[in-house]
């Protein structure tokens, strides 16, 4: 497809093609908007199109043309685009200025860089393909969809779907689909494949996987029409439009060249100069991209970058916000750097708490403080970019929970100076940051890392009160889980390495018992059996006492955190009932989330109760039930949200 050249309208020398091909622009746009497509994964398999059984109808580019005259010309154009050598174009294209521009996606304003990352993730489950910039891939799919039709880049996550689709192709192709999990848009365009996917989608177990494929298809198919990068002519909250929508604003000039636009009314508020700069800049970009002309494409990018921000400065986001948004995206929303600092502090606190090297507490608390500050900085950046407190979705609630918990843990650690609170809450921060970074890649689905707004009825002050209190309890429950694990593993270690056994065999103590004794602050026994205890070496009795002291400290720290979790969660449930009455007209409706939140609270009620009725084994019960409570909480937080349908869920 040839694009409209701006030379006729600007006085610049006329390029290939001539103005006589202008009507093809509208035909090409209509065709592009209806190009079939689908979901993807990396790396892109550029192998030859698959083979279907002999009794299957041919599909895609090799199918019999419905209109031979139109299809023949389109086939020639498609083959030309597919066989372009894009190496020089990729090397020479400059997308930095384009990444900084803003697009309206749904009701959200975001940079083109963000839009491209989200679009590619929706299509293939990753933010990039073959290491290319997300914006390059998104624009290539938008301007050259023909080049992607026969590539195996559409990812099928569910193994049962791969197996059933494999029955429609040859054994070799079925094996490849099963192993790689990728298919091409041509394959999914086959009527029999579509029919099978509809049938599979009717099964509740696999419906979400089929929905992901449908979402990817729609995203790929509408990439170009979603390039609404022109702000409204006036005001700050109007609808954004595509650049080519401004062509009628060029007046009689465009009407005489493209008769189809002769009677089209221009968009109000946009001047002819604005329309020329924006529409023709976009034309240059599209023509250069499809014709493999990098200088033309770069010229279009420069024209758009210069014109768009000045169309309506009141509606266009400021440069600083757009710059920070791109930086925020490339820092993985702060999760990767957070993982590093929380892991270092977790490791150092563990070394200090067990007594292996008590002096490690000082660098541990420094790293922990830095981790919390970095965490706060990225939460603040997200708050600024979104224009709201970032606690709306799963991603934000996980990070918000960890942040509040780590602040509490930092205060407790500075106060108690035991290394145990630092250990527990740095574990919470590390676990949360790791989950937010890894889960989208492992599960292939977004958990809300994309910045968006809160829907109407939910956007009240009770949202922030209820959610903040509840997610604070989740962080405390996670810290209790860590302390419970440390308690149980330490006690098991002590039981398998009793003090008496190590005292009876001092010769083997340095290699076998030394690290165990160090966990309680002890040391190895000298050959004199402990007579030199006064010179810094502990006796067996002192080692046993230190071990008991360490377990007692763990239990005391755990019960402090558990009691805080109990009261925070109970208060959060009450606030949730108030919010539900405000939003939905009833305080309690036995929604799955409400029900399992109550179950979680009851588990911690049992823990608190057992502290009084079972004094003999209360420390053991506390540790075990803190693990059980954490499992119930995780099911309530993750399982209910994603797998049970309710007012609180993402299912």
HELIX and SHEET records of a PDB file:
HELIX    1   1 UNK A    7  UNK A   10  1                                   4    
HELIX    2   2 UNK A   19  UNK A   21  5                                   3    
HELIX    3   3 UNK A   23  UNK A   33  1                                  11    
HELIX    4   4 UNK A   60  UNK A   62  5                                   3    
HELIX    5   5 UNK A   68  UNK A   82  1                                  15    
HELIX    6   6 UNK A   87  UNK A   92  1                                   6    
HELIX    7   7 UNK A   96  UNK A   99  1                                   4    
HELIX    8   8 UNK A  112  UNK A  124  1                                  13    
HELIX    9   9 UNK A  134  UNK A  143  1                                  10    
HELIX   10  10 UNK A  145  UNK A  148  5                                   4    
HELIX   11  11 UNK A  159  UNK A  166  1                                   8    
HELIX   12  12 UNK A  171  UNK A  180  1                                  10    
HELIX   13  13 UNK A  185  UNK A  189  1                                   5    
HELIX   14  14 UNK A  191  UNK A  201  1                                  11    
HELIX   15  15 UNK A  207  UNK A  221  1                                  15    
HELIX   16  16 UNK A  243  UNK A  250  5                                   8    
HELIX   17  17 UNK A  252  UNK A  257  1                                   6    
HELIX   18  18 UNK A  259  UNK A  261  5                                   3    
HELIX   19  19 UNK A  272  UNK A  290  1                                  19    
HELIX   20  20 UNK A  294  UNK A  307  1                                  14    
HELIX   21  21 UNK A  308  UNK A  310  5                                   3    
HELIX   22  22 UNK A  319  UNK A  330  1                                  12    
HELIX   23  23 UNK A  332  UNK A  334  5                                   3    
HELIX   24  24 UNK A  335  UNK A  353  1                                  19    
HELIX   25  25 UNK A  360  UNK A  386  1                                  27    
HELIX   26  26 UNK A  394  UNK A  416  1                                  23    
HELIX   27  27 UNK A  420  UNK A  443  1                                  24    
HELIX   28  28 UNK A  456  UNK A  458  5                                   3    
HELIX   29  29 UNK A  461  UNK A  496  1                                  36    
HELIX   30  30 UNK A  499  UNK A  504  1                                   6    
HELIX   31  31 UNK A  506  UNK A  508  5                                   3    
HELIX   32  32 UNK A  509  UNK A  513  3                                   5    
HELIX   33  33 UNK A  514  UNK A  518  1                                   5    
HELIX   34  34 UNK A  533  UNK A  535  5                                   3    
HELIX   35  35 UNK A  540  UNK A  584  1                                  45    
HELIX   36  36 UNK A  592  UNK A  613  1                                  22    
HELIX   37  37 UNK A  618  UNK A  634  1                                  17    
HELIX   38  38 UNK A  635  UNK A  639  3                                   5    
HELIX   39  39 UNK A  640  UNK A  643  1                                   4    
SHEET    1   A 2 UNK A 102  UNK A 105  0                                        
SHEET    2   A 2 UNK A 108  UNK A 111 -1                                        
SHEET    1   B 2 UNK A 154  UNK A 155  0                                        
SHEET    2   B 2 UNK A 182  UNK A 183 -1                                        
END                                                                             
